[in-house]
Amino acid sequence: MVEGAPARAGTPTRALLADGSPALLYRLGPTDLPDALALHDRLTDRDRYLRFSSLHPADLEIYLERTLGGAHGAVCLGARVRDRLVGAVQMVPVDADTAEVAAVVDPAWHAHGVGTVLLEELAAVAVRSGIQRLVADVLAENGPMTDVLADLGLPVEYSRTGPETRIEVVLHGDERYAAASEDRHRKAAAAGLRPILRPGTVAVVGAGRREGSLGRAVLRSLHAAAFSGAVVAVNPHGGQVEGVPCWPSIADVPCTVDLAVLTVPAEAVASTLEECGEQGVRAVVLMTSGLGGIPGLSARVRELADRYAMRVVGPNTAGVIGPGKTSRLDTTFTDEPAPAGDIGLVAQSGGIAIATVSEWRRLGLGLSAMVAVGDALDVGARDLLAWFDEDPDTSLVVLYAESEPDLRGLIRTATHLAARVPVLVLQTGTSSAGQRAAASHTACPATPRALREAAYASGGVQVLPDLPDMATAIGLLQGQPLPEGRSVAILTNVGGGGVLAADACAAAGLVVDPFPDELQERLRAVLPPPASVGNPVDAGAAVGADAFAAALGMLLDSPHVGAVLTVTAPTAVSDPALAIPGAAAAAAARGTGTALIDVQLVRPTTVERIELPGAPPGRFLVSVNEPGLAARALGVAVQRRAWLSRDPGPPTVPDGIDIHRAHEAVTAGLARMPSGGWMRPLEVDALCRAAGIPAVPVRWVTTGAEAADVVRRARGPMALKGVVDGVVHKGDAGLLRLPVTDARRAGRTVDEWADRAGPRWIGAVLQPMITPGDEFFVGAVRDPSAGPVVALGPGGRATDALGHRVHRLAPPTDADVDDMMAATELFATGHGRSLDLAGVRDCIRRVGWLADALPEIAEIEVNPLVVGPQSSAALDVRARLVPVAG
């Protein structure tokens, strides 16, 4: 299915054209007739002929009046740039599931991707309207229209009749469409950031003469970074600041400005931004904070950015650092220039950005580029990930994001990036206090942790808990090869240090298994007699440097070892840490691909870089002072290797799905409750049957007499469940009876429940009793940022008692489902492995498919899914609907 939110009258959708220019997509109506006529007047004779097969189409104004007015169900979308209509598409239904489509683009905007973004938006509108195919009859010589339709990535069929070609586009996007759409967005987003990260001219607006002014600090940073472009300052008093000429206003600057850095007070932001837009400034870094204190100002900033097609970083940003080694853009106000390197950094917090760069400096690492997105009213994390994906000089990306309005979009871009370079995220907002602080700091609510984790896990993005862990993981990933497996060898001269390291490795999901006999014998041959060689290897407090180095070399060369962790402390007779760099360098020179990380328990600093003379270029060693840091960094490297090695495959539609019946069930529910709510049991039963979810059959009753009749006819014991408005857990509310065999008692029970519930009484469900088994929770929820997310965890009463659930974006791939089941650890024991694992996998896929295919399903849960050795059964299923406009 084509993704996207349909454009609506009065509610524009922002899209990026091929060159990165923002365009606003609108639903056009009768009031847009003058602009539509003007667009057609600007067409060349050639464009007019290709569109209408005539140089002078008859009754153009009448035709446009009808289509803009919605005649025959017509839908028209338009793209505006700087408040000018530069393109339009129209869709006119020709039957129940097919519509004819046509497009027109301003000649000045050809090859900018206007037609493509409009057709993508129109496809989303069409799907919402039940249209499955778009048809276009074009002249055979109309190559541009043919190319645009073909390049969407959707299945296309062609047929030729005379001078015209009929093109049919099937609106069932597959992985090819998703890849093509993401590729277009990624390239457009990167292009849109060029005036921010590679500007030719920078204007610092609000550069005061006061020594401590923010604008003056930015000018100093630009000078210190040896920015090679032109720099001007805007100060109403003219003159010079930091040796840079000042002009009274941006309108007075005698050259084109690519990037304006605004350091003006909050009350001057709107007028200054509007002036920048009028002067054709392409991008703005808005460093001013406190916009939330002025009612409507944030919305005004968004409106001005849209009107003038400007990209805006901020507000409340600490600035940006562009690419380059000897000359680069730097609009930050730090006291020390950030070193150049190959790490990309995206941070909402300027303080975190500064602290992170300072931590990396000790590791000899630097930035390829950095953007502190601040409140991220426009430029956000996804845009920056696209930039780094297009930048060959970036080899690792770090993200600190307290909120993300389009988490699903971000993860599509991050997944593509993570296939090339590691993408690491600094964890935030894990506590309620942290979420409140994030909301206060960025003026945006923090994205819920479970949804972030689901998105990150789906995209190969790895989460680190704090700055030392981040620095250690980065150093390991940059300086060492990825481990081949989870097997870790621990080599130490301190027995207790080996124990701590082994525990830390186990906590990080690593394996510290005993070595094969052959390797143990070889270790005994080089280590002193008291040594323990089982793993961890305790070489003893008196081990010499040469013996320690020999043992380390054996471990690094062993095919049974994926990574080595050394733990040392100096003693009165030796300091084996001195031998580690030489042994590591020699192994690297031999071509050994085993990762190594060092722990020196008495190191005064948290993390340091150790050079390896003679090793291949770029190879170095990371040394930390705590085993947990080393183990967690190894865990990150192991997870990266596993993610790169997996074959996720595309999400697939489960067998036996009946999409029409599923739509009918949802439609019936919304017809009963137009504003949304919980589906009734029989509606849920129909939904489950359409989706192939193995729901236990239900009989619905509302009175005691009906319940007694069902029990009387039953062939075995039944479960009786009362349904009362507002009650979630029936057992806790006394609305569950089982087993039920007595018809009279069943009838009395239902009547009692109905009397007690009063107007909240809805009815009761009777189900045949099933064989007991393990109980699991399988559910999905639709989030405004993450979209549909599927969850797996303990079921029944344990759902609330344990609360441990694993989430992934829906629809999940087979690899996602396997990851979920492994991450719960519910199936790791012999008993867990004996259960109907195929049934659990199938239920997860079907629930995830429903949540993705039917946006009206706000949440759905199977609780419990009762699983035995041979089968699985959905004992209780609930689903809540919301109406979807468009």
N, C-alpha and C positions, 0 to 999 in steps of 0.2 A: 504494500500500500504506500502511496505517496505521503510523505510526512509534511507537516507544516500547518500553521494556523491560518485560516482563510482571512483575506482582507475583508473589512466591513466598512460601510459608509461611516465616515467620521473617525475611524480608528485606523490610522495608517500602519503598515508593517514596514520596518526598516530593512533594506537589503543592500548588499554591497555589489556594485558593478565590477566588471573585470579589472578595471584600473584602481579599484579600491574606493571609488567615489560612493558615498552613501546616497541611496535613492529611497524615496517614500512611495510605497505601493498603496493605492486607494481603490475602493469600489467607486466607480464613476457613476454619476447620475445626471438628470436633466440639467442641473445647474452648471455642469462641466461642458455644455455644448460649445460655448465660445472657444474654450481651450482646445477642444477636439477639432473644431473647424480650423483653428490656427495651425494645429499639428499637421493636418492634411494639406493645408496651403503651403507648408514648408517642404513637402515631398518634391523630389525631382520628377521629371517626366517618366523616367525609367521606373522609379519606385511606384508611381501612380499606376503605370501600366501593369506592373507585376501584381499589384494589389487588386486592381479592378478590371484587368484586361482591357483597359481603356485609358486614354489620356485625360478624358473629361467625363468622369462618372456622372450619370444623370441623377438628379434629386439627391445629392450627397447629404444636404442638410436634413432632408426628411428622413433619409436612411439613418443618420446619426441620432436624430430625435427619437426614432422608434427604438433603436437598440439601447440608447442610454436610458430610455424610459422603461426598459425591461419587457418590451413586447415579445410575445411568444417565449417567455422565460429567459430572455437574453441576460447575460451577466457581462459587464465590462469592467476591466481593471486598467488602471493607468499608473505610470511611473513618473514621478516628478523629481527633478533635480534643481535646486535653487528656485523652487516654486514655479518651475516651468514644466509643462507636460511634454515629456520626451519620448513617450511610447505608450501604446495601448493594445490590449488584446480583448477579444470578445468571444463569448461562448453562447451558442444558441442550440438548445436541445432539439434533436430531430426524432428521437424516440425515447423509450423509458430509460435506456442506459447508454445512449450515444449522443454526442453533441458536436456541432460543427464549430471550428475554431478559426480565427483569423487574427493577424497581428499587423501593426504598423509602427515604425520607429523613425524618429527624426533623423534625417540624413547625417546631421552633425554628430549623432550618437551611435552610428553604425559601429560594429566591432567593439562596443563597450559592454556587451552582455545584457542590454536592456531587454531584448526579446526573451532571452533565456530566463531571467529572474521573473519576468511576468508570466511566462508559461509554467514555471515551477509553482508559482502562487496560484495560477488558474487551475492547475492539476489538483492542488489541495482543495480548492473550492469545489471542483467537480466531484471528487470522491465524497465529500460531505453531502453532496446533493444526490448521490446514488449513481452518478455517471461513471461508467466503466471504460469508455473509449472516447477519444477525441479524433475527429475526422477533419482533414483539411484538403480542399481541392485547389491545387496550385498549378500554375503554368509549368510545364516541364523545364523551362529555362529559369525558373525561380529558384536558383541554387541556394541563396541565403536562407529562405524559409525552410527549404528541405533540410539544410544543414542544422538549423536551430532545433527542429523537431527531432532529428536523428541523434544530435549530440546530448539530448536530455539524459540518455542512458536507459530510457524505457523501451520495451519491445515495440518495434515499428513494422508495419506491413505496407507494401506499396502495390498499386495497380494503375495501369495506364489506360486512359480512354481518350483518344484523339490528342489534342495539344495539351491536355491536362493530366496531372498525376494525382491520384488519390492517396493520401497518407493517413494511415490509421495508427494512432498511438494508444497502446493498451496501458491503462492506469493501474497496473499491478507491479509496482517496482520491486526488483530483486536486488541482489547485492551489487549488480552492475550499476543500477540507478543510484543506490546509496553511495557507492564509491565515486561516481561521476559528480554527484551533488557535493559531496565533501571535498573533492578535489577543486571544484569551482570556488567553494567558499574559502578554502585554505589559501589559494592563490590570490583571491580578491582581498582577503584580510591582510595578507602580507604586503600586498601592493599598497593598501590604504595606510600602512604604518611607515612607509618610506619618508613622507614629510616629517614624521615624528622622530625617527631614528637616523635618517640620513638627509637632513634638510640642507639646502644650500645657503639659506639666510635665516637667522634667528633674531627675533626682536624680544627683548626683555621689557615688559610693560609694568611700570611701577618701580623702576630702579631708583630708589631714593639715595640722597646724599648721606644720610645718617649711616655711621659706621656699621651698626648692627642690622641694617635693613636686609630683608630677604632677597630682594632684587639684586642688591650689591653682591651678596654671597653667591648668587647664581652667575653673575658676570665673572667673579673670581674663578669659579669652577670651570667655566668655559675657557678662560685663559689658561688655567693650570692643565687642562686636558689638551691644549694646543688645537682647539677646534679650527679646522681649515676654512670653514665658510665665513660669510660676512656676519658680523654681529652689530646690532644697533640697540639703543636703549630708548625708552619712551619715558620722558619726565617733563611735566608741564613747564619747568623752568629752563629747559634746554641745557646747553653747556656740555659737560662730559662727566661721566661716572666711571671710575676704574679705567680711565683712558679710552672709553667707548663714547662716540658722539651720541648726544641725546636729541630727540625730536619731541615737540610738544604733544603730539598724538600719533596714533598709528596711521592716520590719514596723511600725515605730513612726511612719513618715511619715503624717501625718493626711490625705493626699489621694491620689487615683489618680495613679500615675506612668506616663506614656507611654514615656519613654526613661530608662534607667539607664546612666550612664557609669561603668564599672568600672575603677578604678586600683589595685585591691588586689593583694597579692603572689600569685604563681602558686599557692601552696599553699592560698590562701583562695578561689580562683576558683569551684570546684565548689559549695561551700556557699553562697557569695554568689549565684551564678546560680540555685541551687535556691530560695533565699529570694525572689529576684525573681519566679520563676515562680509560687510559692505566692501572692504578693501581686498577681498579675495584671498585672505589667509586660509591656507589649506588645513592647518592643524593647530591645536592649542594645548599647552600643558597648564592646567589650572591649579596652581599651588595653594590658592586661597582656601582656608577652612572656615567653618561656621556658617555655611550656606543654609543649614537647617534652621538657624535662628531667625531667618527672614522668610515669612510665609510666602510660598509659591515660587521662591527663587530657584530651587532645584528643578522644578518643572519648566521654568523659563529657560534655564540653561539647556535642557533637553530640546526644547522647542527651537531655540536659536541654532543649536548644532544641526538639527534636522533641516531647518529652513536654508541654511547656508552650506549644507553638505560638508561640514567640517568634522574631523575626528577630534575628540576631546579626551585628554587624559586627566583624571581627577573628577571633581575637586579634592582637596585635602591630600595632595600627592607630595611626596618628597622629591619628585623629579624623575628624569630618565637619563640613562647612559647608553650611547649608541655604540655600534661596532667600530673597531679600529684598534691598532696597536700603538702607533706613535702619535696619531691625531684622531680625536674622537669627540663626539658630542657629550657634554656632561652638564646637566641643568640642576644637579643636586646641590645641597648646601652642607655637605660633609666637610670635615676639617682635613681629610686626607684623601687624595684621589684613589679611586678603586683600581687595582691592577688589572691589566688586560689579560684575557685568558679565553677559555672555551666553554664556560658555564653560563647558561641563560637563566635569568632570575626574574620572576614575576611575584610581586608582593603587594598586598593591600596596605600593609603597615610600613611606613618609612623607617621606623625604629628597628623593625625586624630586618629590613634590607641592610641597614647599616651594620647591625650586629652580625649578620650572616657573612657579609663581605669581610669584616674584620676577622672572623673565625677562619675563613678560607685563606686569608693572607698568610697565616702561619703554615699552611700546607702548600704554599707556593702556587696557589690556584687563583684564577681571576675570572673576570666577566667577559663574555662575548657581547652581551647587552643586558640592560636591566630597566624595567619599568615598574615604578611604584604606582599601582592603578588607583590607590585611594578609595574614594567612594564609588568609582567605576560607573559613572552615569552613562558613559559611552564605551570607550575602549576597556575591554575586560580581559580576563585570563585566556579565553579561547582565542582572541585575536593574537595575543603574544605567542601562544603555542604554535599558531599558524606561521608566525614570523620565524620562530626558531626551527620549525620543520623545513622551511625553505632556505635556511642559512647553513651552508656546509661547514662553517667555522664553529658551530655549536655542537658539542659532544655530550652534553648532559644538561638537563633543565630542572630547576627547582621552583616549586610553586608554593606560595603562602596565600591562601584565599579563605577569608572568613565568611564569605557568601558568594553565591554564584547563581544568577537568575536563570541561566540556561545550562544546567549541569549536564543534561543529555547531549546538547550540542558540543559542550566542552569535551566530553569524553569521546565523541567521535573523532575530534581533532587530536586528542591526546593519544588515542589508540594508534592512529597513523604515525604520530611522532615517536611513540614508545617502541615501535618496530625498528626504529633506527637508533635511538639514543635512550638512555635511562631517563625516566621522568619521576622525580621524587616530590612528595608533598609534606610540608610541615604541618603536623596535626594541630587543630585548633578547635575551640568550642566544645570540648568533651564534657564539660560540666555545665550546670545551669548558670553558675556565675560567669564561666567563660563565654557562654552564649550571650549573656546580657552585656558583657564587656565588648564583645565583637559587634553587637548591634549598636551600642553607643559609639564605638570607635569608627565604624564605617557607614553609619546611617542606613544600614541594611540588616535585616534579620539573618543570623547565621544559619546556614543550610544544615538540617538535622544530620547528626553524625552517621546514623545508619544508612541514610541515602547517599552521603558522600562516600562511605566505604563501599557500598554496592557499585556505585559508578566507577570509583577508582579500581576496584578489583576487576571489573569487566574490561577496563582499558589498559591493564598492565601498569597502572600508576601505583607506586608504593609509598606508604605512609610512614613517616618517622615521628617519634614522640617529642623530640626537643632538639635544640641547636647542636649539642655535642654529638648526639646520635647522627644528626644530619651530616655534620662535618666528617665523622668517621666513615659513614657509608659512602660519601662522595669520594673521599680519599681512597678507599678500597676499590671502588668501581673505576676510578681514573688510573690508579697505579698498579692494579693487579688483574690477571685474567679472571673470568667468571668461573666459579667452581663447577666441576663436572657432575657433582651430586651432593647429597646431604651428609656424606661421611666426612667427619672432621677428626683429624689427629691433633691431640694436645701434647705439647712437649714443654716440660717445666723443670726447674731446679728447686721448686717450692711445692711440697706435697699439697698443702692447703690451697695454694693457687690453682693447682690442677683440679681439685674438687670444685672450687668456685666456677672455674671455666666449664667443667662438665655440666654442672647444674644450669649455667647460663645458656649453654648450647642446647640442652634439652628444652628449656623454656622458649628458645628461638626456633624450635622445630627442626633442629639438626640432630644428627645421629653420631654418637660416640661409642662405636662398637669395638670389641677386642680385635686386635690384628691377627692375621693368619700366622700360623706357627713359623713359617719361613721368615716372615718379616721380623717377628720377635727374636728369632735366633740371630739375625743379622744385627739387630739393635743391641743385643747382649754382647756381641763381639766388639762393639766400639765404646760401650758405656761402662762405667765402674761397676763392680760386682753388686753393690747394694741396689742398683737401678731396678725399677719396676717398669716392664715394657709392654704391659697389656693394653694400654690406652685408657686413661692418660699415661704418658710416659714420664715417670718421675726419675730424672737423671741423677738426683741426689744433690745435696747442698755443696758438695766438694767437686762437682764435675768441672773439668777443665774446658776452656773455650774450644779447643780442637775437637774433643770428643762430642761436645754439644753440637758443633758445626757438622760433624760427620753424621750424627743421628738426624739432624734437620735435613741434610741432603738426601738421606735414604727416604725419609717421609715425603719430601717434595717429589721424588722420582717414582714413588710407589703407585701403581695403578689402582690400589685399594683405597687411596686417599683422595678426597675431593678438595680439601682445604686443610691448612695447618694453622694452628693457633699456638703461639709460644707465650709462655708466662714465666717471667724471671724476676729475681731480686738479687742484688749483689750480696755476697757473703764475705767473710774475712779472708777466704782463700781464693775466691774466683768471682768473676762477673761474666756469665755466659752470654749476656746481651751483646757484648762487644763482638762476638763471633757471628751474630745473626746477619748483618748486612752482607758480609763476604759470602756466606753460604747461600743466601738468597740470590745475590748477583750471579754467582757461579751457576746455580740451577737455572736461572732465567736465561743465561747465555747458552746453556745446553738445550734450550727450547722447552723446558718444563712448563706445563700449563696449569700447575697447581697453585691456587691462591694462598697467600700467606698474610697473616696479620699478627702484630706483636703487642704484647701487654707487658709493660714494665711497672711493677707495683709501686715503686718509689718515685716514679716520674712526677715532677712538680707540676707539669702542665697536663691538661686533659688529653690533648691530641697533638701529635707532631708528625712531621714528614721526615723520613730517613732516606737519603739518597743511596743508590745501589750502583757504584762505579763498575763499569764493564757490562751492565745489563743492557738489553735493547732500549732504544730511545723511548722515553715516556714511562718506563717501569720504575716505580719507587715503592717504598714500604710505609705503611701507616702504623704508628705506635701510639697506644693509649695507656691509661693508668688504671683501667678497671675492666675485668673480664666481660661484664655484661655488655659494655660498648662494643667490644670486639665480636662477641657472639651475635648480637643483633645486626651488626654490619654484614657479617657472613650470611645471616638469614636473608637479608635484602638481596645480596648477590645470588644466593641460591634460588630465591623466588624469581629473580629476573631471568636466570637461565631456564627455569621451568616454564615461565610464561612464553619466552621466545621459542621454546622447543615444542609447545603444545600445538595441536591442529584443531583450532576452535570450530572451523566450518561455519557456514551461515545458519541462522535460525531457520528451522523448517516447520512447516505446518504439520501437526500430528495427524496420524491416519484417522479417518472416520469423522472428520469435522464437518458439521453442517452449518455454514455461516448464515444461511437464510433463516433457519430455525432459531439460531442464537439471536439474530436481529429481531425476530418476531417475539421472543421471550422478553427482550429488553423493551421493545415497543409496547408490549402489553403492560409491563410494569409502569412505564412512564405515562401511559394513558390513564391508569388508575391514580397516579400521584404525579401530576405535571411538574411539581417543584422538586421532585426527587424523594428518595427515602429507601427504606429496606424492602426488598422484594419479599413477597409471600412465599411460603414453602412450595406450593405447586408451580409458581413461576420459576423459582430456583431449580426445581426438579426438571423443568423443561430446558432450562439453560444448561444444566449438567448433561442431560441426554444429548443436546446438540453439540456439546464440546467433548463428549466421550468421557466425562469424569465419572468414575464408578460409584455413583451415589446409591445408598441404600434406598429402596422404594419407599414412598410415603403415601399415607392415606390421610386426607385432610377432613377434619370434623369441626363443627362449631358448637354442638350440643351434646349433652350426656347420652341422649338416645342414639345419636349417630355413632358415638364412640362405642357404646355397648353393642351395636349391630356389627361394627367392624371386628371387634374382639370375638364375638360369637362365631363369625364366619372364618376366623383365622385358623390356620393349620398348626400354629405353634405359639409360643409366648411372644408378646409384643412389648415394645418400649413406647411409653406414653409421655409426650412432651407438651407442656402448655406454652402457648405463644402469647405474650403480653407486651404491649407497647412499652418500650423503654427498658425491658429486661434482657440482658445479654446472657448471663450465666443462669440457665434454667435450674440446675441442681442447687445452687446456692439460694435461689428464690423459692425452693420447694415445688418446682414445676416439672419434676421428673419422677416417673414411677417405672420400675422394671424389676423383675419380669411381670407382665400383666397377662393373666389368663382368665380372670373372673370378669365376665361382661358387665354384671351389675355394679361391681366395685369400680370398674372403669368409668361407667356412666356417672356414678355418684361423684367420683373424683373430678371429672370434667365440669360438672355442674357447680361443685364447690369452688373450683378455680375461677369459673366465670363470675360467680357471685362476689368473690373476694376482689377480683380485678375491676369489676364494674365497667365503666366506659373504656377502660384500657384493654379489655379482653378482645383478642383477635380470633383465636381458635386453638386447636390442638392437632398434633401430628402423631400418628401411629405408624411405627415401623417394626418389621420383623426383627427379632433378636439375632445378632450375628456372633460368630465365634470371637471371643476376646483375643486381643493381640496388643502389640506395642502401639502407642498413640503418638501421632505427629501432627504438627501444624503446617499447612501449606496455604499461603495466602498471597495477595497482591494488593497494592495500593497505588493510586495515581497521584503523583506530586506535581505541582506547577513547574518546578525546576527540573526534576529528574525524569518526569514522565512516569510510565508504569514500572513498578519495581516488584519483583516476586520475592517471597520469603519462605524459609524452611526452618523449623525448630521443634522443640518438644510440644506435644499436644495435650488435650484434655486439661485437667487442673494444673498440670505442670507448666502450661503455657505461661501463666502469670507467676507461678512460684519460681521457675527457673529463668524465664525471660530471655534466654539466649537464642537469638535467631540470626541466620545468615541471609543476606540480601544480594540480589543481582538485578541488573536492568532486564526488563522484559521486552521482547521475548528472549529467553535465555538460549544460548547455544548448548549443544550437548556437553561441551567442555565446561561451560558455566554450571550446568546441573551437577556434573561430577565434582567440581570445585565446591559447590554448596554442600553436597553430602559429606565430603571429606572434612570441610571446615566445621561442621556441627559436632564432629567426633561421636555422633550417635550410632554410626555404623562401623566403628573401628574394632569392636570386640568380636569374638567368635559368634556370639548371639546376634549382634547387629548384622554381621555378614551373612547370617543364615536367613535373614528376612527377605521378603519380596522386593529386592532393590529395584528391579525393572518397573514394578508398579509404582514405587515412590518417584522414580525418574519421570515416568509417564504423567503422573499427576502434576508434578511441578511444571512440565512443559505445557500441559493443557491449561492450567490456571494462568500461566504466563501468557499463553496465546490469547486467552479471553481478555485479559487486562490490556493487551496491546491492540487487539483487533476492534474492541468495542470501547471507545472513549467514554461512553455513558456509565461504564462500571467504575465508580470511584474507589471501591474496595470490595474484595471478595476473599473469603476464607473458608478453607476446609479444616474443621477442627471438631473432632479429631479425624484424621485419616488413620484407620485401624489397619495395621499391617501384620500379617502372619508370614509363615515360611512360604506359602503358596499363593497368596492373594492379598489385595489391598481393597479397602472399602471406605468411601467417604460417608461417615456416619452423620455428620451435621455440616451443612453448607449454608453460608449466609452471603448475601451480596447487596451492596448499597448503590443506588443509581443516582446520577445527577443529569439534568438536561444539558445538552451540548448545542450551542447556537451555531448557525452557519451551515 
